[in-house]
């Protein structure tokens, strides 16, 4: 899976996901840190990448309707420490059929994952 990690996620996740076989880049490595959300979103879409973030600006399923993009995973943890985020995202990519999430809107919390498909 081709993935772009938002700047609000630990950069070490890129290596973790690459070790699981995913082609992963980050907003940081592309020089897009502090860029406005529409610029970051466009970069992810132009590169055909599934976008992983914890930014609530990407939480409106009407604005990010399944089927209209390459996919987004919104991670919402009660205590989003860098370590907790890294562990949660790594666990998701190890245990879930993430390849089936292409063009989906996905929300992951501490206890569940909700997938909205096109």
GUPABA-599767 format. One record per atom (N, C-alpha, C): residue number from 1; atom name; x negated, y, z. Coordinates in steps of 0.2 Angstrom, whole numbers. Atoms other than C-alpha are relative to their C-alpha. Last residue first. Layout:
N
SITE  resi  name      x      y      z
SITE   NUM    CA      X      Y      Z
...
This chain:
118
SITE  resi  name      x      y      z
SITE   118     N     -4     -3      5
SITE   118    CA     88     18     -7
SITE   118     C      6     -3     -2
SITE   117     N      2      2      7
SITE   117    CA     83     10      9
SITE   117     C      4      4     -5
SITE   116     N     -5     -2      4
SITE   116    CA     84     18     27
SITE   116     C     -3     -1     -7
SITE   115     N      2     -1      7
SITE   115    CA     73      8     39
SITE   115     C      6      2     -4
SITE   114     N     -6     -1      4
SITE   114    CA     75     10     58
SITE   114     C     -2      1     -7
SITE   113     N      1     -2      6
SITE   113    CA     61      3     69
SITE   113     C      6      1     -4
SITE   112     N     -3      3      6
SITE   112    CA     63      0     87
SITE   112     C     -2      4     -6
SITE   111     N     -3      7     -1
SITE   111    CA     56      1    105
SITE   111     C      4     -2     -7
SITE   110     N      4      5     -4
SITE   110    CA     43     15    106
SITE   110     C      3     -7      0
SITE   109     N      0     -3     -7
SITE   109    CA     51     24     91
SITE   109     C     -4     -5      4
SITE   108     N      2      5     -5
SITE   108    CA     48     21     72
SITE   108     C      0      3      7
SITE   107     N      2     -3     -6
SITE   107    CA     58     30     59
SITE   107     C     -2     -5      5
SITE   106     N      0      5     -6
SITE   106    CA     58     24     41
SITE   106     C     -2      5      6
SITE   105     N      1     -4     -5
SITE   105    CA     64     33     25
SITE   105     C      0     -4      7
SITE   104     N     -4      1     -6
SITE   104    CA     61     21     11
SITE   104     C     -1      6      4
SITE   103     N     -6     -5      2
SITE   103    CA     54     24     -7
SITE   103     C      5      0      6
SITE   102     N      1     -5      5
SITE   102    CA     42      9     -4
SITE   102     C      6      4     -1
SITE   101     N     -2     -7     -2
SITE   101    CA     46      1     13
SITE   101     C     -1      5     -6
SITE   100     N     -7     -1      2
SITE   100    CA     45    -17      6
SITE   100     C      3      7      2
SITE    99     N      0     -1      8
SITE    99    CA     26    -16      7
SITE    99     C      7      1     -2
SITE    98     N      1     -7      2
SITE    98    CA     28    -12     26
SITE    98     C      0      0     -8
SITE    97     N      1      1      7
SITE    97    CA     34    -30     30
SITE    97     C      0      7     -3
SITE    96     N     -6     -2      4
SITE    96    CA     32    -27     48
SITE    96     C     -2     -1     -7
SITE    95     N     -5      4     -1
SITE    95    CA     19    -35     60
SITE    95     C      6      1     -4
SITE    94     N      2      7     -1
SITE    94    CA      2    -29     56
SITE    94     C      6     -4      0
SITE    93     N      3      3      6
SITE    93    CA      7    -12     49
SITE    93     C     -2     -7      0
SITE    92     N     -5      0      5
SITE    92    CA     18     -9     64
SITE    92     C     -2     -3     -7
SITE    91     N     -5      6     -1
SITE    91    CA      5    -14     76
SITE    91     C      6      0     -5
SITE    90     N      4      6      2
SITE    90    CA     -8     -2     68
SITE    90     C      5     -6      1
SITE    89     N      0      0      8
SITE    89    CA      5     12     69
SITE    89     C     -4     -6     -2
SITE    88     N     -7      1      3
SITE    88    CA      9      9     87
SITE    88     C      0     -1     -7
SITE    87     N     -3      7     -2
SITE    87    CA     -9      6     93
SITE    87     C      6     -1     -3
SITE    86     N      4      5      4
SITE    86    CA    -15     22     84
SITE    86     C      2     -7      1
SITE    85     N     -2      0      7
SITE    85    CA     -1     32     91
SITE    85     C     -4     -5     -4
SITE    84     N     -7      3      1
SITE    84    CA     -3     26    109
SITE    84     C      2      0     -8
SITE    83     N      1      7     -1
SITE    83    CA    -22     30    108
SITE    83     C      7     -4     -1
SITE    82     N      3      3      6
SITE    82    CA    -19     47    101
SITE    82     C     -1     -7      0
SITE    81     N      7     -2     -1
SITE    81    CA     -6     51    115
SITE    81     C     -4     -3     -6
SITE    80     N      4      1      6
SITE    80    CA     12     51    109
SITE    80     C     -8      2      1
SITE    79     N      6     -3     -2
SITE    79    CA     21     49    126
SITE    79     C     -5     -2     -6
SITE    78     N     -1     -4     -6
SITE    78    CA     39     46    121
SITE    78     C     -6      3      2
SITE    77     N      1      3     -7
SITE    77    CA     34     40    104
SITE    77     C      2      5      5
SITE    76     N     -3     -4     -5
SITE    76    CA     42     46     87
SITE    76     C     -1     -4      7
SITE    75     N      1      3     -7
SITE    75    CA     33     40     72
SITE    75     C      2      4      5
SITE    74     N      0     -5     -5
SITE    74    CA     41     46     55
SITE    74     C     -1     -4      7
SITE    73     N      0      3     -7
SITE    73    CA     36     34     41
SITE    73     C      0      5      5
SITE    72     N      3     -4     -6
SITE    72    CA     39     41     24
SITE    72     C      1     -4      6
SITE    71     N     -1      3     -7
SITE    71    CA     41     33      7
SITE    71     C     -3      5      5
SITE    70     N      4      6     -1
SITE    70    CA     36     36    -11
SITE    70     C      1     -3      7
SITE    69     N      7     -1     -2
SITE    69    CA     50     49    -14
SITE    69     C     -4     -6      1
SITE    68     N      2     -6      3
SITE    68    CA     68     51    -20
SITE    68     C     -8      2      1
SITE    67     N      0      1      7
SITE    67    CA     73     33    -16
SITE    67     C     -2      7     -4
SITE    66     N      4      6      2
SITE    66    CA     77     37      2
SITE    66     C      1     -1     -8
SITE    65     N     -4      5      2
SITE    65    CA     83     55      4
SITE    65     C     -4     -6     -2
SITE    64     N      4      5      2
SITE    64    CA     70     66     12
SITE    64     C      4     -7     -2
SITE    63     N      5     -4      4
SITE    63    CA     80     82     13
SITE    63     C     -5     -5     -3
SITE    62     N     -4     -3      6
SITE    62    CA     96     72     19
SITE    62     C     -6      3     -5
SITE    61     N     -1      5      5
SITE    61    CA     85     61     30
SITE    61     C      4      2     -6
SITE    60     N     -6     -1      3
SITE    60    CA     79     76     40
SITE    60     C      1     -5     -6
SITE    59     N     -5      5     -3
SITE    59    CA     65     70     50
SITE    59     C      7      1     -3
SITE    58     N     -1      6      5
SITE    58    CA     50     77     40
SITE    58     C      6     -4      2
SITE    57     N     -2     -4      6
SITE    57    CA     49     94     49
SITE    57     C      2     -5     -5
SITE    56     N     -7     -1      0
SITE    56    CA     49     83     65
SITE    56     C      3      3     -6
SITE    55     N     -2     -7      1
SITE    55    CA     30     80     62
SITE    55     C      8     -1     -1
SITE    54     N     -4      0     -6
SITE    54    CA     25     62     68
SITE    54     C      3      7      0
SITE    53     N      0     -6     -4
SITE    53    CA     18     57     51
SITE    53     C      4      0      7
SITE    52     N     -1      2     -7
SITE    52    CA     15     43     39
SITE    52     C     -2      7      4
SITE    51     N      2     -5     -5
SITE    51    CA     17     47     20
SITE    51     C      2     -2      7
SITE    50     N     -5      0     -6
SITE    50    CA     18     33      8
SITE    50     C     -3      4      5
SITE    49     N      1      3     -6
SITE    49    CA      7     38     -7
SITE    49     C      6      0      5
SITE    48     N     -4      6     -1
SITE    48    CA     10     41    -25
SITE    48     C     -1     -4      6
SITE    47     N      4      6     -1
SITE    47    CA     -4     53    -26
SITE    47     C      3     -6      0
SITE    46     N      4      0      6
SITE    46    CA      7     67    -32
SITE    46     C     -4     -6     -1
SITE    45     N     -4      3      5
SITE    45    CA     19     62    -18
SITE    45     C     -3      0     -7
SITE    44     N     -1      7     -2
SITE    44    CA      6     64     -4
SITE    44     C      4     -3     -6
SITE    43     N      6      4      1
SITE    43    CA      0     80    -11
SITE    43     C      1     -7      0
SITE    42     N      2      0      7
SITE    42    CA     17     87    -13
SITE    42     C     -6     -4     -1
SITE    41     N     -5      4      3
SITE    41    CA     21     83      5
SITE    41     C     -1     -1     -7
SITE    40     N      2      7     -2
SITE    40    CA      5     91     11
SITE    40     C      5     -5     -3
SITE    39     N      6      1      4
SITE    39    CA      9    107      1
SITE    39     C     -2     -7      2
SITE    38     N     -1      2      7
SITE    38    CA     27    107      7
SITE    38     C     -6     -2     -4
SITE    37     N     -3      7      1
SITE    37    CA     22    105     25
SITE    37     C      1     -1     -7
SITE    36     N     -7      0     -1
SITE    36    CA     10    120     25
SITE    36     C      3     -6     -2
SITE    35     N     -4     -2      6
SITE    35    CA     -8    117     25
SITE    35     C      7      0      2
SITE    34     N     -3     -6     -1
SITE    34    CA    -17    117     42
SITE    34     C      4      2     -6
SITE    33     N     -2     -2     -7
SITE    33    CA    -28    103     37
SITE    33     C      3      7      1
SITE    32     N     -7     -3      0
SITE    32    CA    -27    100     18
SITE    32     C      2      2      8
SITE    31     N      0     -7     -1
SITE    31    CA    -45     97     15
SITE    31     C      6      4      1
SITE    30     N     -2     -4      7
SITE    30    CA    -42     80      7
SITE    30     C     -1      7      1
SITE    29     N      5      2      5
SITE    29    CA    -51     71     22
SITE    29     C      1      4     -7
SITE    28     N      7     -3     -2
SITE    28    CA    -40     80     34
SITE    28     C     -5     -1     -5
SITE    27     N     -1     -7      1
SITE    27    CA    -23     76     26
SITE    27     C     -7      3      1
SITE    26     N     -3     -5     -6
SITE    26    CA    -29     58     27
SITE    26     C      1      7     -3
SITE    25     N      3     -6     -1
SITE    25    CA    -32     43     15
SITE    25     C      4      5      5
SITE    24     N     -2     -5     -4
SITE    24    CA    -28     25     15
SITE    24     C     -4      6     -1
SITE    23     N      4     -5      3
SITE    23    CA    -28     11      2
SITE    23     C      2      7      4
SITE    22     N     -4     -5      3
SITE    22    CA    -21     -3     13
SITE    22     C     -5      6     -3
SITE    21     N      0      1      8
SITE    21    CA    -30    -20     15
SITE    21     C      4      6     -3
SITE    20     N     -6      4      1
SITE    20    CA    -28    -22     34
SITE    20     C      2      0     -7
SITE    19     N      1      7     -2
SITE    19    CA    -45    -15     37
SITE    19     C      5     -5     -1
SITE    18     N      4      3      5
SITE    18    CA    -40      0     27
SITE    18     C     -2     -7      1
SITE    17     N     -4      2      5
SITE    17    CA    -26      2     40
SITE    17     C     -4     -2     -6
SITE    16     N     -4      6     -2
SITE    16    CA    -38      2     54
SITE    16     C      4     -2     -5
SITE    15     N      4      6      0
SITE    15    CA    -50     14     45
SITE    15     C      3     -7      2
SITE    14     N      2      1      7
SITE    14    CA    -37     27     41
SITE    14     C     -4     -7      0
SITE    13     N     -5      4      3
SITE    13    CA    -30     25     59
SITE    13     C     -2     -2     -7
SITE    12     N      3      7     -1
SITE    12    CA    -47     32     66
SITE    12     C      6     -5     -4
SITE    11     N      4      1      6
SITE    11    CA    -41     49     60
SITE    11     C     -2     -7      0
SITE    10     N      7      1     -1
SITE    10    CA    -28     49     74
SITE    10     C     -3     -2     -7
SITE     9     N      1      7     -2
SITE     9    CA    -11     56     68
SITE     9     C     -8     -1      1
SITE     8     N     -2      1     -7
SITE     8    CA     -6     74     68
SITE     8     C      0     -7      2
SITE     7     N      6     -3     -5
SITE     7    CA    -16     78     52
SITE     7     C      2     -1      7
SITE     6     N      0     -7     -2
SITE     6    CA     -4     67     42
SITE     6     C     -5      2      5
SITE     5     N     -1     -1     -7
SITE     5    CA     -9     50     35
SITE     5     C      0      8      2
SITE     4     N      3     -6     -2
SITE     4    CA     -7     46     17
SITE     4     C      2      1      7
SITE     3     N     -2     -4     -6
SITE     3    CA     -5     28     12
SITE     3     C     -3      7      1
SITE     2     N      4     -7      0
SITE     2    CA     -6     18     -4
SITE     2     C      3      4      5
SITE     1     N     -4     -6      0
SITE     1    CA      0      0      0
SITE     1     C     -4      6      0
